[in-house]
Amino acid sequence: MSALISGLIRNLVVIIFLNLLLEMMLPRGEFHRYIRLVTGLIVILMVVGTMSVLVRRVPELEPALAAPFAGAGGGAAAAEQVEKAGEAYRRQVLQQCRAALEVQLRKEIAAWGEWELAEAAIVLEEDYNSGSFGEPLQLSLVVKKAAHRGKVAPVHIEPVVVGEPGAEDGGSGTAGRLPELERYLAALLQLSPEQVTVTACE
């Protein structure tokens, strides 16, 4: 690469020198304009030619990722190591997406004034080839009564008990679903209401 660039610089210096020499030798007039035009075209062609050579060499750099993994196992082992590294990277990205979404949900639920997030089960799109990689598919949230801080009046949401009549508590400590909060969070995350479940616990 350095040889290509040094060759380009050397050729540019030669072309500029020839341009100046021709301008000094020829009489003033229309010839100067044509000399500059031809010299400019030559310079553009030289720069574009060098850039195309460099661009053609870029794919040769791609196997550099596999170089640290290339051991005694050869190409197949290196490809397997690269695949494992890619899988670990995808898991890390999903974990970061899940953590960021949980922080956002915690803030949004706290903004309602009455509830705070107790548990969150978040299902994300894990298909790396999908255009929606890392986006939420299903949210199952458990909220509990918030300790009132400050002078903010809490928003009152009537819990809706889902299940059989007479089995409201059942010893599980679950008070019911919160459909208003579910609809709000679904609209916020651009999901359908069926994808978001918010349950209040005692």
N, C-alpha and C positions, 0 to 999 in steps of 0.2 A: 504494500500500500504506500509506504514512504517512497519507494522507487517511482511509482506512478506520479505521485504529487511532485516530487523533485523534477521528474521529466517534464511535467506540465509547466512548472515554473521556468525551467530552462528554455522551453519552446516559446513561452510567452515573452521572455526577455528578447529572444532572437527576433520574433515577429515585430515587437515594438521598435527594436533597433532598425530593422529593415524599413519599417514605416517612416521613421524619422529620416533615414538616409534618402529614401525616394522623395520625400517632401522637400529636402534640401536640394536634390539634383534637378528635379523637374521645375519648370517655371510656374509661377503663381497663376491660378485660374481654376478651371473646372477639374483639372487632374487631381488636385488635392482632395476634392470631395470624393472622387471615385477611389482614390488610394485609401482614404479613411473607411469607406464603405467595405471595400474588399478586406482590409485588415480587420475590421470589426467582425465580419462574417467568419474569417479564419479563426479569430479568437473564440467566438461563440462555438464553432464546430469543435475546437480543441477541448474546451471546457466540457461540453456535452458528451463528447467521446470518452473523456476521462471519467466523468460521472457514471456513464453507462457501464463502463468496465468495473467500477467500484460497486455498483448496484448488483451486477452479476456475481460479484464475489461475496455478497452478503449471505446467501444461503449456505455458503461453506462454513459460516460461523455458527450455524444452528447446532451442529453436533457438539459444540462446546459444553452444553448442558450435560451431555452424557459422559464427558471426559472424567469428572471426579468419580463416577460410578463404574468406569470401565476397569475391571480387574482381570483376574485370571479367567473368568467365565466367558469372556468374549462379548459379542454383540447382543445375544439373547439375554444374558444376565444384566447387561447395561440397560437394555430396554425395560426389563422388569424393574430394575432399581428406579429408573426414571418414572415408570408408571406408579410405583409405590410413593415416590416423592410427590407426584401430582395428586394422588389420592389423599395424602396427608395434608397437602395444601388446601384441597377442597374441603376437607373436614374442618380445618382451622377457619376457613372463610365462613362456613356454615355456623360454627360456634360463635364467631364474632357477630354475625347477623342476628343470631338468636339472642345474644347478650344485649345488643343494641336495641332490639325490638322490646325486650323485657324492660329495659330502662325507660323506653318511651311509654310503654303501657303503664308502668308504675306511676309516671308523672301524670298521665292523662286521667288515671283512676283517682289519684290523689287530688286532682283539680276539681273533682266532683264534690269533695268536702266531706263525704260521709263514709267512704270506703277506702281501704288500702289493699294493695295486692299481697296475698298470702302465698299463693302457689301459681305457677304458670307452666303449662305443658304446650309447647309450640312445635308444630310440625311444619317444616320448610320444604320447598321443592329442592330435591337433591340431585336431579338429573342435570349434569354439567352441560350437556348439549342443548338443554332447553333454554329458550329465551327468558324464562322466568326463574332461573336458578337463584336460590336464596330467598325467594319471596314466600310469605306465609301462606299455608294451605288450610291449616286448622288451628284454632286457639281454644284451649280449655283453661279457663282462669278461675281461681278461687279467691274471693275477696272477703275481708273481715271488717268489722266496724273500726273506723279510724279514731284515734285519740284526738279530740278536738283541740286544735292549737289556734291561738289568735281569736279574732272576732268574726271570722267568716261563718256565715250561717250555712249549716249543712243542707245539701239537697236531699229531700226525702224521696226514696224510691221504694215502692211497695214490692217486696219480694213475692214472686209467683211460685207456688209450690207445684212441682211437677212430680207426678207419681200417683199412686193409688190413694183414695181418700182414707183418712185414718192412719196413713203411714207417713205423716209429715216429717216427724223427727226420726223415728226408727232407731234412735240411739246413735246415729252417725254424726250428729252435730250439724247437719246441713239444713239451712233455713229455706233455701229455694233459689230459683233463677231470677236474674235481673234483666228483663227484656229491653228496657230502655237503654241501659248501659251496653248491652250486646249490640243493639242497633247503632248506637253512637260509635262504638269501636269498629264495627264492621264498615260504617261509612268512612271513618277516618282512614282505615287501611285499605279501602276499596275492595272489600270482600262482601260476599253475600251473608245475610244474617245467619244462615245455617252453618257457616264456617266458624262462628264465634259462639262460645258457651261461657257465660259468666255465672258462677254460683256463689251465693253468699253463705258463709259458715258462721256459726255462733262463736 
